[in-house]
Amino acid sequence: MKVVIGVCVVGVARTASALTELQSSSSQFIGDRAVGVARSLGDIVGIVNNAAIVSGSASSEINLLAPLALTTKSIEDLKRNKGNVINVTSSTSQAPVPAFGPYGVTKVSLNYVSKAISVEYPEITCLAFYPGGSGNGGDMSGATKKLAHPISADLPGRIIANLALRASHELTGQYYVYSDSAMAPYST
């Protein structure tokens, strides 16, 4: 188990308006800036790629190319530190959903990137993670409408943070859902 003390988190964008503003930036520019800030704070030991724009011409740029650029820019740090890459994906990567085809394609591609990184860089742990429907608008499949009790965003958030810091290398190259038994050790 990795123990990380004094962790810094660099966020690229969290709100829809900030993501929309990023649409005018290239994924290369986004990666350069984020990695530059992260390196100025210390070693890069983990990356969480959690980007989603559902429609529009920028969806592949934001959903796939920006995470790929950020990860690529960090590869040497991640290799040196035996780091972790968590690619936040969607249920639409597992089954098509009407009106979400282009979005689903970007998430399927991100799942493939997770597998490819795990093969090309065996010292890095890279996985795809679906956080489930938290009722915050992030579940594009409509699954939260069917849930009697949507999950709290705290649970997948905790899992993602713990995976970024201490994911077991046995998880690399796979797709996981927050409720998978393999995620239980990361839920606390």
N, C-alpha and C positions, 0 to 999 in steps of 0.2 A: 504494500500500500504506500502511495506517495503522500507525504504530509507537506503542505505548502503553508508557509507563514508569511504574512505581509502581502497578501494578494491584492493586485490592482485590476480593476475591470475597466476596459475601454469600450464604450458604446458608440456605434456609428450613427444609428438613428433608431428611435423607438416609436415615434408618432407617424401617422399617415402623412402629415404635412412635411415632416423631415424626409421621409422616404420619397415623396413626390419631388422635393427639392433635389434629392440625389439623382433623380432621373436624368438631369442635365449633366451630371458628372459621369465620366467613364469609370468602369469597374476597376481599371488600372489605377486611376487617381484615388478612388476610394481605398483600395488596398494599400497604396503607398502612404497615404495619410494615417490610416488606422495603425498600420504596423510601425510607422515612425513614432507615433505617440506611445504605443505599447512598449517599444524598445527603450524609449527615453525613461520609462518607469521601472525597467528591469527585464528579466528573462521572460520570454513567451513560453508558457508551459501548457496552455490550453486555449482553444478557440471555439466559440459557439457561433455558428453561422445560422442566424435566425432572421431571414428576410422573406417578405412576402408581399408582392403586389399581384392582385388577382388578374387584372386585365390590362390591356394596352400594350403598345409596342415595347415598353421598357420592362415588361415582366421577365423576359429571359435575362436581361441585363442585371436586374436586381436580384431575382430568385436564384440564378445559376452562376452567371459570370462574376458577379461581385464576390460571392463566397469563394469561388474558385480562385479569383485573384488574391483575395486576402490569405487564403491557405497557401497558395504558391509563394507569396511574398514571405511567409513565415516558415517555410519548409526547413531551412537550415536550423533555425531556433528549435523547432519541434523535434527534428532528428537529434540534435545535441541533448535536448532535455527529455527525450523519450516522451514527448508531449501527446496531447489528446485533441482531436478535432471532433466536435459534435455538430452534425448537420441536422438541423431541425427540419423535419419533413412533414408530410401530410397524409391523411388516409386516402387522398385522391391519387397518391402514388401507387396504391395497391389495387384500386378499382375506379374505373372512370365514373365521373359525375357529370350529368348534363350541364352545359354552359361553363364548365371549368376545364375544358380540354387543354388549352395552352398552359394554364397554371399547373395542371397535373403533369404535363410533359416536363416542366422544369423541375418538379419534385422527383419524378422518376429519374431524371438525369442526375439530380443531386444524390440520390441513392446509389447510382452507378459510380459517381465520383467517390463516394465513401468506400466502395469496394475497391476501386482502382488505386486509391491512395494506400489502402491497407496492403495491397500486393506490391506496389512500386516502392513503398517506404515501410518496410516491416518493423522499423523501430518506432513508428508512430501508431497510436491507436486511433482509428477513425471509424465512426459509426453514424448511422442514420437513426434519428429518434423522432417518434411521433408522440407529442405531448397529450393527445386526447382532446376532447371537447370540454373547455373550461367555461363556456358561456360568455367568453370575452370577444366573440366575433372572429376568432382565429381558426375555427373549424369549418372549412369550406364544404364539407360533405353533408351538412345538415344533421349530423349525428346528435348534436346537442339538443335539437328539437325533440328527438326521440328519447332522450335521457330523462328519467324522472328527477334525477338529482345530478346536474352537471358537476364535474369535479372542480375543486378549488384550484386556481392557477398556482397556489403555493406548492402543491405536490409535484407537478412536473417541473416547476422552477427549481425546487430543491434537488430533484434528480439531475437536471441539466447541470446545475452548479457542481454537484458532486462528481458527475461524469467528467466534466471539464478538468477537474483537479486531480481525480484519482481513479479513472476508469481502468478496469482490469484489461490487460491486453487480450484476454480471451474473447472479449466483445468485438474486436476489430472486424470491420468489413460486413457487419450485419445491420439489419433493420430491427429496431425495437419499438415497442409500444410501452407507454408509461406503466401499464398494468402487467407486463411480462414479469415472470418470477425472477428473471435475471436482473431486473431493476430494483428489486426489494432492498438490497444492501445500500442503494444510493438514495433511498427515500427518507432517510433520517439525518 
